[in-house]
Amino acid sequence: MSALHAVDPAEPKRRRRVTQKATARETIANSAKTGDRRRLLVSLRNHIAAQLDEGVPPRDLASLSLRLLDLQAQIAEIDAAVEGDDVSDAAATPDEAWDPSSF
């Protein structure tokens, strides 16, 4: 925990954290502008993951963690729809007609 202290006007301002947040917002904004839902979800997922890595207040940890998992699930759904998966392929395969005389 940091203590309060007087700031010397000659001391350079710390802008690193502000720049990182602005860059993240621009990335999310750019992703939103493209209209690509997957790209937007990935940007949001990465932003939330970075926030969790930096440390968040305990009151925000659960909600951000759940949102991160939800975003990851949505991304996986989009990928599965594009690439296909074994379960949906099997479900889409029609059943063969059953011939009782074959037994």
ABEGO torsion letter per residue (X at the ends): XBBBBBBBAABBBBAAAAAAAAAAAAAAAAAAAAGBAAAAAAAAAAAAAAAAAAEBBAAAAAAAAAAAAAAAAAAAAAAAAAAEBAAAAAAABBBBBBBAAAX
